[in-house]
Each structure stands twice: as C-alpha cells, then as structure tokens.
Amino acid sequence: MPGLVVFGRRWAIGSDDFVLPGAFELSLRVLWWIGILVLYAVHKGQFNCPGGGLLHSYLLVLLVLLAAIICALSALVYVSMQGTISNPGPRKSLPKLLYTRLLLYLPEFIWAIVGAVWVSDSSLQCEKTVINAVLGTVIASWVIIIFTIIGVLIVFDPLGGKKTFYLTDGVNRNLESSQSGQLLFNVKNTATRVWEKRIRLMCCCIVQDDDHRVAFTSIAELFRNYFSDTDLVPSDIAAGLILLHQEQDKMESCPKEPEEVLCHSPSSLVTDGLDIELENAAHYMLFAAAAYGWPYYIYTNPFTALCKLNGDCCGSRPTDSDITGSDRHNFHFGSILKITGLQYRDFIHISFHNKIYEIPFFVALDHKKEAIVVAVRGTLSFEDILTDLSADCEDLTLEDVLENGFGITQAANYIYQKLINDGILNQAFTIAPEYKLVIVGHSLGGGTASILAIMLRNSFPTLKCYAFSPPGGLLSKTLADYTKHFIVSVILGKDLVARLSMPNMEDLKRRIVRIVANCNRPKYQILLRGCWYEVFGGDPDNFPTELDGRNQDALTQPLLAEESLMVHRSPSYNALDGESHLHSPPQYPHLYLPGKIIHIVEESSSKRLCSSDIKYTASWSNETVFSSILISPKMITDHMPDVVLNALNSFSACSAEQRPVRP
C-alpha cells in the first residue's frame, strides 16, 4: 500500500506493482535473448564481412547484457510478488533490485547507440538477415527505453519529496508561530498548487478568466483534501474497487433488507402515481436528451445522423434573436428538432452559450402535454466539468438557494436571470397562457433544473421538475423533503453520479482502505482474478482477510510511508479502529437527491449475438438507498442519457397491466 520510496522521494507506484509489467518485459527479453543466440549460433564464423568484427562483439556483449537484465528482472518480479498490499516487509529488498535494473539501462543505452551507428554505416556488406536483426534489436532497445521514460513520468509524484503532516479538526494550532504548523501550511499550499497546475493543464484548450481561476483553486483544494490522508497508489485503488465489487456481488445474492424498497401493493394509489410519472418521465427525457444537441444525436444514430443533419443545415430556422451562442451549420438546433419532433415555431428561446456556471438550455412549447418546457443540458464540456466540481459541500437552506450560490446553484441562477429578467417565460406564457411549466435536465442539467425549480416555485406554484440522474450531494434533508411536492428524480440502476457526494466519497475511501489493508492475497492475484471476473463473469472470489487475526493496535495504525513524520492520525482511518465512524462527527454534511425518487433496476438481461433483451422494474425509493457508492461496470453506463431513455421507453412499451413494478 505505501508508495515506493527510491532516490529519496515517494513515487506513485507500490513495491508490488512490478509483477505484471516486469513479467511482460521479462517475456520479451527472453524471446529477444533466444533470437539473438540463434542468430549468433547460425552465423558463427561468418563475420568476415566489412564491419563483421564489430558485429561479432556487438552480439556477444548484447547476449551478456540481456542475460544480466533477465536475471535482474526475474529477481525484481519474484520479490514484487511477495507479501500483501499492506505488508510490504517481504519486499524490503526491492529498491536495491530496482537500482540494479535501472543501472543496466546505462550500458543498454550505450549499446543501442552503437548498434544504431553500426546499422547506419553505408559501407556494411554483411548478410542482409544479420543487418535486419541488428536493426530490430536497436529499435526494440529504443522502444523499451522510451516507454521506461514515459513510465517514470507517469509515476512521478510532485509531492513525493515533501514531508506531510495530518491534523485532526479537533486540534487547534497557531500556524504562524508553530514551526511544524508552518511546514504543514506550506505543504498544503504546495499540494493545492500541484493540483491546480494539473487542472489547468487538462483545461488548457479553454479560455481562462477570473471565474476559471477561482474554480481551479476550489477544485484543487477539494482534491488535495480528499487525497491528503492516504498513501494509496492507483493500483491499490483498482484492487480495492475489484474487491469491493466482488464483495458487493456476494451481498446482492443474499435476501435484501425490507427497508431497501418502499413496499406497496400493485393496486395501490402509489403504483398508479408511479405509472403516470414513468410515462411523463419517458416523454420529458427526450427533451433532456435533446439538450445535448448534435453529439447525442450522432452518438445514438451513428450511421444516418450526419446525412440527416446535412440535409437540414440549410433549411429555415428561427430568427437570430431566438438563439444565443454558436451553432455552426445549424447542427445543434437541427438535432434538437430531430430528437423532440417539434417544429421551428415551438421554440421560444435556445441558448448554446457555454461558460463556467453558464450552461446551455432551451425553452419550447410541448403541445402534447400542454407544457412550457425548460430543458437544461448536462455535462458536455470542460466548462461543465468545472461547474460540477466547484460545488462546495454545504448544508443549504431555501434562503441560501434563493440568495447565494455555489457551482450548480450559480448555473441555475444564470438561467433564472435569463428566464425572468429577459422576459423569456413571460413571452412563453403570453403565447400559451394555459400551459404548465415543466423543467427537465439530465446529470448536471438535472441538478441545475432542480435548483432552478426551487427558485421558480414561488412564482409558479404548479411547476413540475423531472431530474434525470442528478448529482447525489445536492440538497439538505429539509430542502430535499420540501422538493418532494414538485420534483421527481429518476435514477437508473447503480448510477455513480446519483450517489456522488463527499460523504459517500469519504465512505468509499474508508471501505477501500479497510478491504485492501486486510486482504492477505498479493495484489497481482487480485488484479488478474478481478479482470477475469469483470470480463468473463463467474462466481466472486472469496478472498480471505486478516481482519480477525490482527490485533487492535495494528488496526489503528495509519498505512503511510512516512509514518514517523505524522503528528496526528488521519481522520479517514477512524473507520479502522474499534469505534464506529458513525459516532465521530461527520467531516461533511449529508446531502440528498431532490424530490421523490423513482429507482429503475435491471431485472433480467437476455443477451444474444445480435440483440439484447433487458427488462426493468421500477419503484418509489428513498434517499437512504443512495447513501453508498456501488461498484459495478454499469455505474457509468447507467448514467448515460440514451440508456436512461431506453429504460424509460421499455415501460412505455408495456401496458399498464403488464408493466413490471417491484413489490
């Protein structure tokens, strides 16, 4: 688990991470050595050509060098296979072996240069087979060296040379007067700057203004706080997710607790309400999906979308005053028309303008449901991602939403100002005064639509909001209960975003730390068996743990490489001691999904060569079902708008009597 410490600094790789890449290189080196040996044996005594003496010496030295590298790699792989994730003791000799292996790169680099010079010599008249073999050897050497340099850059930890301290919230320190406190302050600032540089690099293609800089700093502090108290390397997290997924699958095979699903009889009024809401949700999900524009339309119609859009790009369109933002070739608006099936005249306002805290939306007349629909786009750009991540975890009241803003609330406030101050809603209700107001959105759009609905509720008491796959950490308990009168959230399966909140992320981190710290299998076995399980299925592995065998003192020790530099235990390790973390004060307030929640779950799947038949069940659910992140390959796909739409359409295809509803 601890990050490997070599050359006096920590790296983002563990001492047990050399098994798989080392075994791969070892197999290549063995085949390479055998090939050179066969080449040398076949052509032995035939090096009388010009340059043949140098070739003879080159092949001999290369054989010896490859043999030394094979021995070093074998020892490196063997030692890396020892121990477990949380027990690096049997691997304590690995840094010395790693130094030896890295030292062998120097003669290999020199010999690669010698080979390149020899091959490029135009005076060579040796056998063509020998020249090609040496050329292949030179190319292979340079490829391995280049990939090694890339690997070093990937596992380089900019904070690896810093001494990091962790303080609990209950400890008061004067950072200005305390030397250790000042060091902590400097390290935190350095960590924030490192994360900020990473985010800036990822967003280098967008124009950056003051809003972006504030968002970069806020997101950097969020990542710094989340990752500051663990010594997990990426492969540890992967192993932890694999173990959690298999553990979760074993638990799902057991009977579910009664409180997991709100019970109701098929003939109850609740079921009737569910049928109506499922029908409405399937209808309005089209608008939420249409807000994504041409990327969604092309994604769902890859073979015909471009032809259809090109045919309409020169057609008539609303006046320029009806559209804001860029829509080259009319692709966005053309896609919205195709998806919704509306006419040009049905659109009141369309905004493709996209900046941080300012996301696209459109307002249209839905004559089928007699509604004025405000559809808000979900995450589709770097600006949208920054809006997602720059939300503070605060316990907001209704007054906070109406008066202040953070992340998604700022995006909702932007749309609110457009709808009210620019008279867009007045224009819509002037055209259709008897229509009701409906606000819809998916993902970020669902969260924004929910906040927007709260803002507009006082002015439009009959409004309705459908939030598809909204972010989980959105509203306080009081505010979530308030929205149950006018907001319906639709969640599909194990959707990650619907469970994404800081308390849930902290809980996931604690679960990963606990399960990898107590699994007594080597990491490479966990990864190999996990990949097999994810690809080919089968029964989950019953990995044994040492949880019962470890004493209490061992359980309470933080797993950090620089343990001697810690002045206090990290709060994230509270879950490892005897007391439940539920008794400790929460670091973040618990936030919930908006409104009433419809949870759609896959009941069965019949996959064939050319088709797949998936059946779903739906039920009213409650916020406690989404209080933990579920690990599954479907945690991402269940969030995709086309998958959500298909699931909702599957209910519309059934009659009311045949529609599956979970008891």
CORCOR-V465871 format. One line per field, one symbol per residue. ss: DSSP state (a for helix, b for strand, c for the rest). phi: phi as a letter, one per 20 degrees, with the letter a starting at -180 (. if undefined). Layout:
ss->???
phi->???
//
This chain:
ss->ccbbbbccbbbbbbcccaaaaaaaaaaaaaaaaaaaaaaaaacccccccccaaaaaaaaaaaaaaaaaaaaaaaaaaaaacccbccbcaaaccaaaaaaaaaaaaaaaaaaaaaaaaaaccccccccaaaaaaaaaaaaaaaaaaaaaaaaaaaacccccccccccccccccccccccaaaaaaaaaaaaaaaaaaaaaaaacccccccaaaaaaaaaaaaaaaaaaccccccaaaaaaaaaaaaaaaaaaacccccaaaccccccccaaaaaaaaaaaaaaaaaaaaaacccaaaaaaaccccaaaaaaaacccccccaaabbcccaaaaaaaaaaaaacccaaabbbbbcccbccbccbbbbbbccccbbbbbbcccccaaaaaaaaccccccccaaaaaaccccaaaaaaaaaaaaaaccaaaaaaaaccccbbbbbbbcaaaaaaaaaaaaacccccccbbbbbccccccbcaaaaaaaaacbbbbbbccccaaaccaaaaaaaaaaaaaaaacbcccaaaaaaaaaaaaaaccccccccbccccccaaaacccccccaaacccccaaaaaaccccaaaccccccccbcccbbbbbbbbbbbbccccbbbbbbbbbbcaaaacccccccaaaacccaaaaaaaaaaaaccccccccbcc
phi->.fffdclmbecebefdeeffffffffffffffffffffffffdfnddefgnffffgfffffffffffffffffffffffffemcgecegfdfefgfffffffffffffffffffffffffffefcfffffffffffffffffffffffffffffefdgefeeeddcdfffeeceffdefffffggfffffffffffffffffdfedfdcffffffgffffffffffefdcdeegfffffffffffffffffffeffffffcfebegefffffffgfffffffffffffffffmfgffffecfedfffffffdfdffbffffeccnebfmmfffffffffemedgffeebccdfccfmcdfbbcbedffdlceddddfefbcffffffgeeefeceeefffffddbblffffffffgfffefemffgfffffcfefeecdcacmgfffffffffffegfecfefccddelfffedcfffffffefebccedcdldgfffdebfgfffffffffgffffdeedfffffffffffffedmoeffeffcdffeefffffeefecfdffeedbffgfegfeefefffeefffcffdcffmfdeddcfebcdecfdbbdddcccbfccfffdebfeeagefeffeffffffffffffffefffeffcff
//
